[in-house]
């Protein structure tokens, strides 16, 4: 299918926001601001109540940025391994630790700045085996930076009950008191309320954008989506981020109406799984150029940044519909307790990427439904040695899809360790897979 | 003249239970007519199962090479998970009626799900969300809530009602087991520990797979006879074993009985050692809450031990106490390959040992152990320690 294409109008807005984000964190002290660091999954609306000059650094996107710049990544990885860190641990984390330990900070254009800007505190969540321990050790490397982690291990959203939500809310309340004591600032509930609104708006709007990619031709391809979804991983509770997603949504909606696609020739639609090998995003370009194959997204790209309805109440079917914002749900948030309750419940119930950590059955249904809803021809799955969390259940999912006549190819790699990737072998896997499915090359090779 | 520890009938019984654990469970089932439930992690409140007349057994591996789990578990998941799932797929747990997991590390989670789905005789499975953040002040309340739900699920499945009396009785049996094992460990503080690490492991692991009442009988007898044990072997370097699940006899036997430098494990800080039984359930009107307190406040698995405001690890505080009380001279960090929670602690753990002038050696465990290579490394480690004493 020949397709009309055109660059995204708001592309540079997203690029600029991300660039400023890392620079703002670096320069926070010039403005007497507060710096905090934590997982991209941290409840980032919470520190917002400390003031409008609070700047964060989320670890996973930072680790991915490091991985993109191979040489810096190697320096970080080898440096931290010499300190006794196992090579099979989370790739993002090893890049982050290496960067901290080297005392070097990377900006999005590849500029390396010294020293590493130490956070005033670390604030994170814990769901896999890594997150809280990541920041615990980072704090030790940083000479004892105060650290607080929220335990969110309460099970999948469709099984939530009041006690589970209360467990998280109580910890969030404690965290606020801890932050107040630590920073000496009075907490502003109005800023918190504004932030939790923005968070839900950003995440639900991203879900709406992802849904638009069900169209044929697909208006977005996943490699570009990586530059778009990331704002929800660095600062989703900033109203400016929500605004940018609305702008993007309007643009994508218009592209769908006008039949504008992501690829000039779309003959094969596939989904991926797991974070990509950031140092080898050329895999996506290879598939596009050689086979007219468009990557529509993944439970990673959609689920990490989006708020989705998820499992139905009976736990029998996954529903890929955007989660409601407070306005859409008819919820009025007027005080701290309501804000904390909202953000806890929204994340626990609708953050898709948390749901399948509690059952491979959920992940099977989630993936299967995505293949159906986005009209994908196949799945190309990254068996990612860099993240044990995202690798949970991948092979069980593979088995499930194959049993339901959905073709699956797998290749091994590492999201954030460029040493763990065999480029030639991966292209070989892709060629064999496409040949077996009868997908013809379009490159004329 | 007393008997040698390995010749005591009690120790032989522990070993027999350990080696013939499947036979034991099948016979127990025949005799008692109850259900047998496998559990995947030591955070499972076994007392609730026991109170319902169920035999809880820990799912363990066999330390034999296998290749049948690769379609379901990623290669980078730990050998223990692969090994345990393999046991299920090979039918060795064909007597289990159910399987459960108190939320644990990711590897255990995936192994549990695959086990529950793919082992055909499993009729009941239960995934219990258990707090990861055992250092936060709300963990007990939350664990209590999940324990209540677990109890209800067990009652519904078995068609029984677990009364407070049933639960208290189960707690008594389990507390007795813990107290007796703590007494055995207490005896290891002395100059001549009467029990080696090998036999201590057999004692602890057998308690995870047999009826605690049976175990208590033998354990009581062992405690009574410990003073009579003839410690004929040279104690040598007092070692602490620390790390992941480790029930491989060949490794412990090699270190204590088959190398040229004498050494004795005086404490095992792992979930097939002290971490399993350390800490009692408090008697109270709210038995479920007491259970929750015990499991939250026990010496934590590294998967659950991290900063909540204070930059402290509770496990490290415990280890520091053990170093002093047990006069630990060296530590072997036996790290299960790919076990992230332990790997995440190792650099800080090494620093802790350095601070206390305790020499340490890190070894990586797999399904089968390269005992020859380990022997060389352990000998070199002990030799280096001896040289330091010399000069």
Interface residues (C-beta under 8 A of the other chain):
Chain A: X83 X84 X85 X86 X88 X89 X90 X126 X127 X128 X129 X130 X132 X133 X134 X135 X136 X137 X139 X140 X144 X146 X147 X148 X149 X150 X151 X153 X154 X155 X163 X164 X167 X170 X171 X174 X178 X357 X358 X359 X360 X361 X383 X385 X388 X389 X391 X392 X393 X394 X395 X396 X399
Chain B: X70 X71 X72 X73 X74 X76 X77 X103 X105 X106 X107 X109 X110 X113 X114 X117 X127 X129 X130 X131 X132 X133 X136 X137 X138 X139 X141 X142 X145 X302 X303 X306 X307 X308 X309 X311 X313 X337 X338 X340 X341 X343 X344 X345 X346 X347 X348 X350
